[in-house]
Amino acid sequence: MVPVELVTYGGVALSGALILQSIVYILALRRQRIDIVDVAWGLSFIAIIAAMWLYKPPQSAAVYIADALVVVWGTRLAWHIGKRFLRSQRQDERYTQLMAKWPKQFVALQLFFKIFALQAVLATIISLPMVVLHVYQPNISWVAVAGISVWVIGFIFEAVADWQLARFLQQPQHPELMTTGVWRYSRHPNYFGEMTMWWGIAIMSFATPAGWLGVVGAATITWLLVFVSGVPLAEVSARRKKGWQAYARTTSILFPLPPRRN
């Protein structure tokens, strides 16, 4: 039986994400740029934490640390994507192509529920380890230390991968594919890092009786990145670039591994 407090905190978390996404939805309509929702992805998790703090501030040092880790991740990701959004003068083609398949009636409502509200729901599901931690308030333990350590590994991978790719793209003349640095060991080290961070938070939730919900959250972000919106879309784009076949043959798709012989 799921404790009532878990359901309550889940509702609070969803409310925080929906409020943030509703504000971003209004901005998207005004700017006519639906891809601003990408900037809001990391901010949604910060809104979830803020909502839970407003409902009931945590008392455990482990929860303070977990909240700080998620805020650091969400802020860095929003800043990274936000810079890209501001540099671009056109909407991301993914959203243009997606909306072209929709019925022509009630487009504004479809936008809200199919993109912005959906993102709020997904962010809430992924945040389930945070919900669990806020409900049970576990103390610092070896489980928390293990989770924090895994999170740090993931954060380093994502931050370094994004930094290396940004420097690569700033070069006046560069190859079509980024194949150096951490990208030499994984075709998608940034996604590997993001998954790893959430598994770190999930491990922290193992110190509670509802740690299985933490697994649900981490498994959801893993499924999204591996099968839906992360790796598949990036692979489709990369296949058009020169040198892709050799790169794909020698480089692990996700988990960093030594390059294979071509």
HELIX and SHEET records of a PDB file:
HELIX    1   1 VAL A    4  ARG A   31  1                                  28    
HELIX    2   2 ILE A   36  TYR A   55  1                                  20    
HELIX    3   3 ALA A   61  ARG A   87  1                                  27    
HELIX    4   4 GLU A   93  ALA A  100  1                                   8    
HELIX    5   5 VAL A  107  LEU A  111  1                                   5    
HELIX    6   6 PHE A  112  ALA A  117  3                                   6    
HELIX    7   7 LEU A  118  ILE A  126  1                                   9    
HELIX    8   8 LEU A  128  TYR A  136  1                                   9    
HELIX    9   9 TRP A  142  GLN A  170  1                                  29    
HELIX   10  10 GLY A  181  ARG A  184  5                                   4    
HELIX   11  11 PRO A  189  SER A  205  1                                  17    
HELIX   12  12 GLY A  211  TRP A  223  1                                  13    
HELIX   13  13 LEU A  224  VAL A  228  3                                   5    
HELIX   14  14 VAL A  231  ALA A  238  1                                   8    
HELIX   15  15 TRP A  244  THR A  250  1                                   7    
END                                                                             
